[in-house]
Amino acid sequence: MKRFLGALSGSVAGILTFVFLSIPFMTANSESTNLTEATSMNGWDILNSEFLSNLEGYGLLKAFIIISIVLACLVILLSVLSLLKETKIIKSNANFDFFNFLLLILLVVSAVVVIIGISNLGSTTGIISGEVYRPYKAAVGTICNIVVSALAMIVCAFGAFGSNKKKKR
C-alpha cells in the first residue's frame, strides 16, 4: 500500500484542484454607505469575467489559474502512469513518483501565486490616509487548494524519497 501513496495523493490533489475551482474561490467586497455586500466568484467565473479584465493584476491571476489547471492535468496523468507501473501493467525505469512530486511542488507554488494575485487584484491606495484597500479576498476554494496540494506533496515525498532500498524476493 505504501508504494501507491504518492500516486493516490497526486491524483486526489489533481482532481480536487478542479473541485476547488468550482466552489467560491474569491470574494469581492463593495462598500457603500452603511451596507457591505459580499459577492463570491468561483475560479471558472474569474477566467470568464469581463469586469475583472480591466483591473491591474488580472492577467497574472488568470495565467496562474490556467497554469494550475494544466499542472493538475499533468499530475493526474503521472499518477495514473505511476499506478500502472506499480501494478506492473506497464514496465518502465522512470520514477513517476519523483516527477509527480516535482509537479506537486509547482502546483503548490502556482496556488500561492494565485492567492497573492487575488489579494493584489484591484488594490488601491488612499490619497489622504495612505492605506491600501484590497477589495478582493481569497475564499475557501483557494485556501483548500493550497492545503490539499501541500499535503499531497508531503505524502508524495515519502513515496518518492522514503524507501530507496529494493526488497529482495
Secondary structure, DSSP 8 states (H G I E B T S, - for coil): -GGGHHHHHHHHHHHHHHHHHHSEEEEEEEE-SS-EEEEEEEHHHHHH-SSGGGSTTHHHHHHHHHHHHHHHHHHHHHHHHHHHHHTTSS-----HHHHHHHHHHHHHHHHHHHHHHHHHTT-EE-TTT--EE--EEE-HHHHHHHHHHHHHHHHHHHHHHS-------
